[in-house]
Amino acid sequence: MKHALAPEAKVAGPINAMTVDVEDYFQVSAFESKVDKAQWQKWPLRVENNTHRILDLFAAHDVRGTFFTLGWVAQRFPDLVKRIVSEGHEIASHGWEHVRVNTQTPEAFREDIERTRKLLQDISGEPVLGYRAASYSIGANESWAWEQLAQAGYRYSSSIVPIRHDLYGIPGAPRFAFDAVGDQLLEIPITTVPLMGRNINCGGGGWFRLFPYAFSRWAMSRVNNIDGEAGIFYFHPWEIDPEQPRPEGLGMRTRFRHYLNLDRTYARLERLLGDFRWGRMDDIFLAGENR
């Protein structure tokens, strides 16, 4: 049976950026108080198989994207990194251990981004130009991080969301890509749509699982056809894995945000991949530069 939006109904417009934050279920910031980093290795690792499923899905739809990968994951699964680049995807940095920028000193942050970039480049044989902060944790007080990224050799960051949120966000930031350090570093915010005087996240993650798919399709179409801009979509490998182990002692809000509609995400992704045009961050935003 065909779904409601047949292939010929694909929305015209700019090529959007499809991105994956390659981390495992127990590494999310919301679990920090319940899952000690020293115990990570004791949890069943599911990120490798889940990411292979995503690669298979992208291949079936002839989609290329950007994989923001933790150094911790790449160190343990180098063949996964090699498959990502061998199939035409961009490899980018998500930091080493999913440590939020707003909890680090500039010195610790610089060490983290340089260590991760070197490992990913050594494994992949490709330049690593992009960075995404854990939990979009470059806030209004962390603009120093852009300087550090530029000095470390990165060309772009996708680390902010221009919304008001209890965990992250710079509400007054531009909705679309802007120069964060002169012409040295581009910041590319997660996609939002303005509604009733405020920006609403329509770029993926928990929001993609919360809202009906029709909203995501409408919002991305609006960004493409009204704003005339490329959208940024993100998700995590654990979001297609409803059978993942569950830590004990999580609060109600955390459980709601993390586990909501995990069983529907894969099917929604299939629709999204078919309904829009997708590409890599570097191809869309750094096109024409000497890379």
Stockholm file with secondary structure:
# STOCKHOLM 1.0

chainA/1-291         MKHALAPEAKVAGPINAMTVDVEDYFQVSAFESKVDKAQWQKWPLRVENNTHRILDLFAAHDVRGTFFTLGWVAQRFPDLVKRIVSEGHEIASHGWEHVRVNTQTPEAFREDIERTRKLLQDISGEPVLGYRAASYSIGANESWAWEQLAQAGYRYSSSIVPIRHDLYGIPGAPRFAFDAVGDQLLEIPITTVPLMGRNINCGGGGWFRLFPYAFSRWAMSRVNNIDGEAGIFYFHPWEIDPEQPRPEGLGMRTRFRHYLNLDRTYARLERLLGDFRWGRMDDIFLAGENR
#=GR chainA/1-291 SS CCCSSCGGGCCCSSCEEEEEEECCGGGSGGGTTTSCGGGGGGSCCCHHHHHHHHHHHHHHTTCCCEEEECHHHHHHCHHHHHHHHHTTCEEEECCSSCCCGGGSCHHHHHHHHHHHHHHHHHHHSSCCCEECCGGGCCCTTCTHHHHHHHHTTCCEECCCCCSCCSSCCCTTSCSSCEEEETTTEEECCCCEEEETTEEEECSBHHHHHHSCHHHHHHHHHHHHHTSCCCCEEEECGGGGCTTCCCCTTCCHHHHHHHHTTHHHHHHHHHHHHHHSCEECHHHHHSTTSCC
#=GC SS_cons         CCCSSCGGGCCCSSCEEEEEEECCGGGSGGGTTTSCGGGGGGSCCCHHHHHHHHHHHHHHTTCCCEEEECHHHHHHCHHHHHHHHHTTCEEEECCSSCCCGGGSCHHHHHHHHHHHHHHHHHHHSSCCCEECCGGGCCCTTCTHHHHHHHHTTCCEECCCCCSCCSSCCCTTSCSSCEEEETTTEEECCCCEEEETTEEEECSBHHHHHHSCHHHHHHHHHHHHHTSCCCCEEEECGGGGCTTCCCCTTCCHHHHHHHHTTHHHHHHHHHHHHHHSCEECHHHHHSTTSCC
//
